[in-house]
């Protein structure tokens, strides 16, 4: 399967969005994944807003936490936060978003908010999906690739998810895009072109590097 990070139309929208933010200081909805310094697991994944005006950045999380970053010096990407502590913008997400390194935590700002759903705050107890969630099997191929099979009724997705900067793995079959956060087990499936969310649910956390034979259903697929 050919993995695509963004369809051209979506990439153009995001590029235009970033340009407009810098020029006009517009505020847009985003998703903020927050990581305490030295931690691989996010302490919060919350809706947020992002705005930029004359180089200054403001991020407002839905849970009430905010970050106000003022440019520092002549080097782009260097800031001072509202408490006078140094902060930095780091590359790595490309057109997907931006990364900000603060004194006590890192904030990953994603432009795509389709995976945010107020009804999906708690994981299911089963390693496979239940109730109205699709049946899901995963196999770790290597630290950068996870094979996944998702099925419910006539819907089926088989493919390989590739590691993104940050905690997520993602893959596409040209129709839908699947995003998996292994350490939480969260899976989001959405329309590649429109961004409409089809599924947003949890399985048990996927431990990258675990024996693949323990992570798939041998009756349905080769392990």
N, C-alpha and C positions, 0 to 999 in steps of 0.2 A: 504494500500500500504506500502511496505517496503521501507523506505528511505535509500539510500546509499550515503555516502559522496564522495567516490571515488571508482571506480572499481579497483580490485587488480593490474591490469597492470599499470594503471595511478599512483597508490600509489607507486609502485616500481620505476617508472620513477622519481617521485618527490623525493623519499628517496635517490636515486642514485644521483640526481641533487644536493641536499643539501650537500652530502658527497663530491662530486667533487668540488663544489664551495669552500668548506673549505680547501681542499687539494691543489687545483691547481689555485685558483684565477680566474676562468673563469667568463665571463660576460654573463648573460642570459637576455632575454626579460621578462618583468613582467608587471603587472598592479599596479599602485599606486593610492590608495584612500587617500586623504588628508583631515584631520579634524582639524580645528582650536581648540585650547584648550577651553573646555567647550561647544562645539557645537556638536549636534547630526547629522547634515547634512554635507556631504562632500563639501568642497569648490572646489575640483578638483578631477576628475577621469581621469587619463592620462596614456598613455603608458610610460614605464620607463625601465631602465636597472639596474641590480643588480649585484654587484661583491663583493667578499670577499677574502682577501689575508692576511695571517698571523694574523687573527683576526680583521683587519681593514675592514670596510664596506664602499662601495661607491654606492650611488643611484643617477642615473641621469634621471631626468624627461624630457619628450619630449618638454615641454614648456620652457626648459632652466634652471629650478631650479635643484640644486644638493645638496647632503648631503654627507659629508665625515666624518666618525665616527672612532675615534681611541680608542682602548681599554684603559680602565682606571682601575688601581688596579688589584687585583687578582680575583675578583668576575666576573664570566662570565656574559655578558649582560650589563655591565656598560661601557659607552663610553663618550668621549668628542667630540663635533662637531668641525667644522672648525673655529668656533668663540670662542672656549674655553668654551662653555656652556655644562652642563651635558646632556646626552641622555641615554636612556635605551631600551633594547630589552625586549619585554613582550611576554609571551606565550599566546595562545588563538586561533590561527588559525590552529595549528597542521600542517598537511602535506599540507594544502592549501597555507601557506605563513608565513610571519613574521610581527610583529608589532613593530614599533619604536616610542618611546615617546620622543619628543624633547621639547625644552623650550617653543615654541609657537604653536606647532601643533603635531599631531600624524600622522604617515604614515603607512598605511596598505599595505604591499607588497604581492600581490597575484601572484603565479606562473602561474595560468591559465589566458591567455590573449584572450581567444576565444570571450569574450563579448565586446572587443574593436573594434569599427567600426567607421571609419571617417564619415560615412553617417548617424550616429545616435546621433548627438550632440544636437538635439532639440526635445523636446517632442511634440507629437500630441496633438491637442486641445480637442479631444473627450475622454470620460472615457473609451469607447471601442475602439479597434483598427479600423483603416480605411485603405482605399486604398488596398495595398497588404498585410497589416498586418492581423494576425488572429483575430477572435472575442474572446474577453477575459472577463471573469467574475471572481471576487474575493469575498470571504467571510472570514472575520476575525473570527477564531474560539476562539482564546485566544491570549495573547501577544506573545506567542511563535509559533503559528501555523496559517497559512493562507491557506484556501482552494482555489483552482484555477481551472478554466476550460478554455482551449485554443483550438480553433478549426479553421481549414481552409481546405475546401475540404475534402479529406480523412484523413487528419491529425487531431487527437484529443488527448489531454492530460487532464486527470482528476486526481487530487491528492492533497496532503497536503504538503505545504512548511514549513520547520522547520527553526527557527531562527539560524543563524550562529553568531560567534563572529563578532562584527562590525554591519553594517547596513543591511546586506543581509539575505534573506530567500531562501532556496533551497530545491528541492525535485527531485526524479527520479522515473521512471517506469521501469528502466532497459534498455530502449532503448535511451531515451533522458533525459537530466538534465535541469531543469528550475531554473533560478536564478532571484529573484525579489528584487529590492531595493525599499521598500515602500515609502520612503520620496521623491523619484524622479519619481517613477512609471516606472522605466526601467525594462524591461523583456528580458532576454536572454535565448534562447532555443538552446541547442547544443547536438550533438551526444555523448552519454556517453562514448563510447569506443575510438572514434577518435578525439573528440574535435571540429569537424566541426560545425560551427554555422549555424543553420537553420533560426532562427529569432533573430532580435535585434531591439527592438522598445519600445515605451513609451505608457503608459496609464496615466490617472490622478493619482496623488499620492494616496496611500492607507494609511488611517489613522488607525493604529492598535488600537483596542479598540472601534472603531465606531460600531454602531448598525449593525449587519450583514444583517438585512432586507433591508438596504439601499445600499447594496454592491453586490447584485446578481440579476439575472433575474428569478423571480418566475415562469415564464412560462416554463423555461427549467430545473430548479433544485429547490429542497427544500431549503428554506432560514433558 
